[in-house]
């Protein structure tokens, strides 16, 4: 992993691809992206809203992307290329164009994401199935964690089918921070499980034994009841959150008691044991000790931004702060770096700021800088404002690379004297070192970006990428 080569609280205006190509590898903890969905719609913020002027077209053709990137994917990442080809055959050039745009950016996101980091991609069912396949190809299927459905709107009718009410969140990367995302148990859950009332509120009963018999205290009788009689053993909690709650609130020093039977006596004295009709002891587990539950993969408890919401600014596809707060809490700790490459009205950046995370973002519109300044100032008062940049960062993680021409001997040996352009063998003196991805397009002098061309092919290629040059001739 490397240090970031940019300051936190930075927003770049412009295309996010050259920005990401200029970022150091493995320097970001969380990437959240809410890109265009390929919805075949145009979006525009209403006049008079804070986001007035924000607009984008979400219809894709080959004229909207650098189609030469498609050819480069065939060499750089065959799995992603195969997904795009399948989409072209199944859906046509519109889906193909959209996935080309996404694939080249996802590959850069994989490079800049730390091995311990996570990425969350927001989409809907317009292209979500293809994006998940593309994410599998780029990040690896073992990195997949969840496809979460967020209910963004109430039930409504869609002609000829069930109502479309949910967006998708494709989550890849590290395990979640469970304690950061717990929510209170639902009323339904409480009513169905915590049916008893006691001195400390509602409680449920749970078993004090575990499967199979054991020797020692775990199998001895306590108050006339022996677990081995039914093929089980005592399993009295000494670790875990409930034991900690018992010690903190009811029985000081409870967890330091080594004797299992003595802990049973302590629980009974504190009225934490109930007996069934046949005399079986059970543990009272109070609702007050429950830390809440980790949400399932269907989120219905976060409302969309309604017309009266304080946070509403009128941005065409604005997402609620609560949604981003949950994502950021699930995948980062305070001080971690959050990156949003399609930051729009900057909800992810505002949420990251409120949660004491570092953040950076990028958007085609300079309005994003204005919106994040206004929103964060509103939340925490006087603020210096975002560091607004137009120029991409320059990588500093490659070390002091030697002049790229010094690789000529190595490349001549690796290519066995054959030009990468015309596939012809040439003497050493005729060959020239070339950048596969030109430096003007974000390429570097790293050895992986170098090749040998004969002098004729090098002149012919000029400042184009290899794919562009091959497509031209």
HELIX and SHEET records of a PDB file:
HELIX    1   1 UNK A   16  UNK A   21  1                                   6    
HELIX    2   2 UNK A   62  UNK A   64  5                                   3    
HELIX    3   3 UNK A   68  UNK A   76  1                                   9    
HELIX    4   4 UNK A   78  UNK A   91  1                                  14    
HELIX    5   5 UNK A   93  UNK A  112  1                                  20    
HELIX    6   6 UNK A  128  UNK A  139  1                                  12    
HELIX    7   7 UNK A  141  UNK A  143  5                                   3    
HELIX    8   8 UNK A  178  UNK A  181  1                                   4    
HELIX    9   9 UNK A  187  UNK A  193  1                                   7    
HELIX   10  10 UNK A  216  UNK A  219  5                                   4    
HELIX   11  11 UNK A  227  UNK A  230  5                                   4    
HELIX   12  12 UNK A  241  UNK A  249  1                                   9    
HELIX   13  13 UNK A  254  UNK A  256  5                                   3    
HELIX   14  14 UNK A  260  UNK A  269  1                                  10    
HELIX   15  15 UNK A  287  UNK A  289  5                                   3    
HELIX   16  16 UNK A  321  UNK A  331  1                                  11    
HELIX   17  17 UNK A  347  UNK A  354  1                                   8    
HELIX   18  18 UNK A  367  UNK A  380  1                                  14    
HELIX   19  19 UNK A  404  UNK A  407  5                                   4    
HELIX   20  20 UNK A  408  UNK A  414  1                                   7    
HELIX   21  21 UNK A  428  UNK A  430  5                                   3    
HELIX   22  22 UNK A  439  UNK A  441  5                                   3    
HELIX   23  23 UNK A  447  UNK A  449  5                                   3    
HELIX   24  24 UNK A  455  UNK A  461  1                                   7    
HELIX   25  25 UNK A  466  UNK A  472  1                                   7    
SHEET    1   A 9 UNK A 298  UNK A 299  0                                        
SHEET    2   A 9 UNK A 144  UNK A 151  1                                        
SHEET    3   A 9 UNK A 166  UNK A 173 -1                                        
SHEET    4   A 9 UNK A 113  UNK A 123 -1                                        
SHEET    5   A 9 UNK A  28  UNK A  33  1                                        
SHEET    6   A 9 UNK A 337  UNK A 340  1                                        
SHEET    7   A 9 UNK A 358  UNK A 363  1                                        
SHEET    8   A 9 UNK A  10  UNK A  13  1                                        
SHEET    9   A 9 UNK A 387  UNK A 389  1                                        
SHEET    1   B 2 UNK A  41  UNK A  44  0                                        
SHEET    2   B 2 UNK A  55  UNK A  58 -1                                        
SHEET    1   C 2 UNK A 182  UNK A 183  0                                        
SHEET    2   C 2 UNK A 293  UNK A 294 -1                                        
SHEET    1   D 4 UNK A 196  UNK A 198  0                                        
SHEET    2   D 4 UNK A 201  UNK A 207 -1                                        
SHEET    3   D 4 UNK A 281  UNK A 286 -1                                        
SHEET    4   D 4 UNK A 273  UNK A 275 -1                                        
SHEET    1   E 2 UNK A 209  UNK A 211  0                                        
SHEET    2   E 2 UNK A 232  UNK A 234 -1                                        
SHEET    1   F 2 UNK A 431  UNK A 435  0                                        
SHEET    2   F 2 UNK A 450  UNK A 454 -1                                        
END                                                                             
